[in-house]
């Protein structure tokens, strides 16, 4: 199987960390959490409930693209990757495949309200949903409904990824 980097994408609360870690474990590759690439100023801004701008996101996306560049033998990284142009930046790092986790706002908000230890407030969910641009036909990847169990979503993503490879 050709290895590439899987970018697990979606808005906050979609399960990127859960599915990303499960995919990395199943594939035996390194996992990276997108939040660790944010400069402190971005974390502070989001914690305060202020949406990030494209300028705020630029160094973050470049850092993730650098990680992708360094892991072309295989890896899994999370990123909201909300806009096509953000995904274009990520693709400058090399061969990627997007696993877009998608679901209804009510479920996303409920997940955000019940999780602990995360800086992203529910108040920013609507701005993320407004910015979200679906994968285009020329973008490698697939969309997965977050209504299933983590095991079901992971298996569906693995199957789709293997078909891509």
N, C-alpha and C positions, 0 to 999 in steps of 0.2 A: 504494500500500500504506500502510495506517495504520501509523505508527511508534509504537513503545512501547519500553520498556526490557526487554531480556532479562536475566533473572537466571539465571546458570549455577550450579546448586546441586548439592550432593552432599558426601559425607564427604571427608576428606583422602585424597589419592591417586587421586581419581576422574578427574582431568584437567581440572579447572575452568579453570585458567589457559590450558592449551593450546587447549581448545575455545573459551573466551571470547575469546581474542585472534583466533582464526581467524574466529569469527562477526563480531566487530567489523570486521575487515578486509574480509570479504565484503560487509558491509552499508555500509561506509564511515562508521562511527560511532565515537565515542569509547569506549574501554575503560577500566575501572577494576578494580583488583585489591583484593578485600575485605581482604586482610591489611594494606593501607596505612591502613585505617580503625581498626584496633585501637589502643587506648592501650598505651603501653609496659608497663604492669602486666599486661595480658592476654598480651602476647608473652612476658614473663618467666615468667608462670605456666605457660603451655603448654610453653615450653622446659624448664621444670623437671619436666614430666610431670604437671602438675596440671590436671584438666579445668576448663573455665570453668563458672561458674554462670550462671543466668539473669540475675542482677544484673550479673555481669561483661559479659555480652553486650549488655545494654540500650543503653549509649552507642554501641557499635559498630553495632548495628542502626539506631539513630536516625541515625547519620552516613551510613550507606548509603542510608537512606530520603531523606535530604537530597540526596544525589547524584542519586538517581532523580528527585526533584522538579525538580532543575536540568537534567535531560536528557530531558524528555518529548518532545523532537523526535526522540529515538532514542539508544540507547546500550546497552552491554553491561557488566554488572558481575557479579563472582563473589560468592558467599556460600554458606556451607554450608547456611543456611536449613533447619536440621534439623527444626524443629518448626513446626507450623501457626501457632502464635502468633508465631513469629519472622517467618514469611512475611506474617502480617497486619500486622506493623510495617512491613515493606518496602513493602507495598501502600499504606500511608498516604502514600508519596511520589508515587503516581500510577499510571498504567497500566503493568502489568508482565506478563510472560509467563515462566514458569519452564521451563528446560531442565534436568531432573534427570538427572544422570549417575549410573548405578547399575551395580554389578557385585559379584562374589563377594569375600568377605573376603580370600581368599588372593591374588588379583590386586591388590587395594588395598594389602595389606601389602607385597607384593613391590615395587610401584611406590614406596611410601614408603621402603623400605630402599635403593633404588638412586638416588633423587634426591639432588641436592646443593643446598646453600644454602637449605634450608628448616628452620624451627625446630620443626616439629611432629613429635614422636616417634611411632613405631609403637605405643608403649604406650597412646596415647590413642585409637587406632582403635576399640577395642571400646566405649568410652564414647560415641563419636560414633554408631556403629551402633545402640547401645541407645537413643539419643535420637531417631534418625531416624524421622520420621513421613511416610509417603508422601503425595504430592499427593492431595488430595480431588477428587471430581468437579466441585465448584464452583470449583476453583482453575485458572486458565488456565495451561496448560503441557502438557508431555509428558515421558515417561521414555525415556532412551536407554541402551542396553547399552554398557558401556565396552569390550567385547571386540573391537570393530571398530577400524579404523585411525582416526587423528584426522580424515582427510579424509572417511571414511565417516560418522563421527559428526556432523561439521560439516554435511555435505550433508543428512543425515537431519533434523537440527535446523532447518536453513534451510527445508527443505520443510515441516515441521510448522509452523514459525513463519509462513511465507507463507500456509499454509492457514488459520491462525488470523486473520491480518490480513484 
